Amino acid sequence: MKKLALHWKIIIGMVLGVIYGLIASKYGWIDFTDNWIKPWGDIFVNLLKLIAVPLVFASLIKGVASLSDISKLSRIGAKTIAIYLTSTVIAVTIGLLMVNTVKPGDGFDKDSVTKTEEIEEGASKKIAAAEEVKEEDEGPLQFLIDIVPTNIFDSASNNRNMLQVIFFAILFGIAMVMLPDEKTTYVKGFFDGINDIIIQIVDLIMISAPYGVFALLAGVVVEFGASAELFIALAKYSATVIVGLLIMILIVYPIILMVFTKVKYLDFFKGISPAQMLAFSTSSSAATLPVTMERCEDHLGVSEEVSSFVLPLGATINMDGTSLYQAVAAVFIAQAYGMDLDMGQQLTIVLTATLASIGAAAVPGAGMVMLVIVLGAIGVPTEGLALIFGVDRILDMMRTVVNVTGDATVATVVASSEGQLRDVTEEELMS
């Protein structure tokens, strides 16, 4: 009997999770789901997050140290950042075009939306957290200051500081390249071994992926089962975001692959689909990163040298889906408040959303927090976040899929440009 491919197992887990969640909502199995089903999903996400920092640290050092000279690193780095920033600007522009065409906030009565106390309380917490982030932002170059850690052990203790870990790992790898081989032989061997062990841990964790996804989706459906009125009231806004995200996945990324690589997008989708499923289930680029790296290397043919540099960087600075969502959300809230944004303010959204995406943590809900910076830049009341909080979790899941797909697309493009993209077999694609 042919073994069922991982992505099919994950899809089955997702479907069963949604079905169970609908049944649990109908029959009132809320407490049972929260106490006995949802925790398994949380455990699965925690396992993925557990290895995110050591994986990024070990794989980046291994990748950078394997480069024969610093010029090669700077070339790959320049390509990666240029493509990431370009795709982010494209995403924000698509978001602005969509929201200005559909105008989901026109005639929207913000006071008529029925919100539960839980939603209002959750929105208040998000707004408070976002305002705190905004207050800490002391200038336009604050994100550069935040990249450089003062204590690497402190940075490594929190996945939100992934960019600081990446900075130190690159610095560590560059120093290894500059030293004679005889002085770094054992260090290279150590990190090679650590990297291989962590990849093996990823394989072990992925055995439980279908069950973890089932628990996550069941918990999400039960959590939002009572917010039907809010979903209906914000359907137009949600549809605008979703269509924009679909344009990125089904049009923009295929065009990029077609122009810069020989990879067929259907093959690309087959190879990356398990990572996309996990991105949807976990709403976290960081949690999905180990799987994204494994899929790109083993199923898309991206070299380890490229994937170990491009993908960790992408998980922290490439937020195409989040940036598109921020553009739509900012204009939607402005429309709901009856505010007309001029061209200058909309260009400010492009710039601010692009810069905010660089510092956005690769964790669930980070987009909502960073949205306050965008709202503040164009003078829109941050209290408007409460309007979109009810559907943010679902949209967060969808925009994370775009973030991860964008990372894999750029990794494939960079690998192709460097001659480090091998052909893969049909068996590798489907496994």
Salt bridges, closest charged atoms under 4 A:
GLU121 OE2 - LYS125 NZ 3.56
ASP181 OD1 - LYS188 NZ 3.66
ASP196 OD1 - LYS62 NZ 3.97
GLU294 OE2 - HIS299 NE2 3.22
GLU304 OE2 - LYS62 NZ 2.77
GLU305 OE2 - LYS72 NZ 3.16
ASP392 OD1 - ARG399 NH2 3.22
ASP396 OD1 - ARG399 NE 3.42
GLU418 OE1 - ARG75 NH2 2.78
GLU418 OE2 - LYS79 NZ 2.65
GLU426 OE2 - LYS270 NZ 3.45
GLU428 OE1 - ARG422 NH1 3.34
